[in-house]
Amino acid sequence: MPGVWRLAGAVAIAVIAGTCAAKADTVSYADAITVLAKDCGSDIKKLCKGLNLGNNRIADCLAQNSAKVSPTCTSTLASVAASIQKREQAQTSYKQVCATDMARRCNGVKGDGYILACLAGKTKTISKQCSQTITDAGWR
């Protein structure tokens, strides 16, 4: 779970800001930081007090103290990492998943942004897989 701990490094910024966010199927990096700040903020304050934010120091601190990290924080780290991975996968696979829909519904449209706008505007006429991929990618 090393990637999860790296993501936690950005949490300290949101802890300082004191923000909160609701969990979604997939989350943006900004929302991930907010959710992690909410669920891991007390662990960071307790276990990593006084550390500078840069160079993954917070993430390294949480990883080194993983036995002391709260179950809520550990669970949130895992679910946020999985959500971000799902979002990134959807963003890289949409052309393959939506190829048929792009050819049928957006034929002649050029440029990724215009194609995505075309697909997003045709929610009722594109395949469920394509629609879900666009949603998972965070483009809707």
C-alpha positions, 0 to 999 in steps of 0.5 A, a space after each residue: 500500500 505504498 501509493 496510499 501513504 504517498 497520497 496521505 502526504 497531501 492530507 496535511 494541507 487540508 487538515 490545516 484548512 479544516 475542510 470536509 467532503 462527501 465520499 463519491 464512487 470516484 474522487 478527484 485528488 482535491 476531494 481525496 485530500 479533503 476526505 483524508 483530512 477528515 478521517 486521518 487528521 487526528 492521526 496526523 496531528 498525533 503521530 506526525 506533529 511538527 513535520 514539514 509537509 514536503 517530500 512525503 514526510 507525512 506519508 512516510 510518518 503514517 507508514 512508519 506508524 501504521 500500527 498506531 494509525 486508526 482503523 478509520 484512517 487506514 480504511 479511508 486511505 485504502 478506499 480513497 486509493 481504490 477510488 482514485 485508481 478507478 478514476 484514472 483507469 476510466 480516464 485512460 480507457 474511455 476511448 476503448 470503452 466508448 469507441 462504438 458510441 463515439 462512432 455512432 453518436 459523435 461521428 465527425 466530432 474532432 478533439 477529445 474535449 468535443 467528443 467527451 462533450 458529445 458523449 456526455 450530452 447523449 447519456 440516454 443513447 450511449 451504452 451503459 458501459 460508456 456512460 459509467 466510464 465517463 461518470 467514473 472518470 469524473 467528467 460528468 
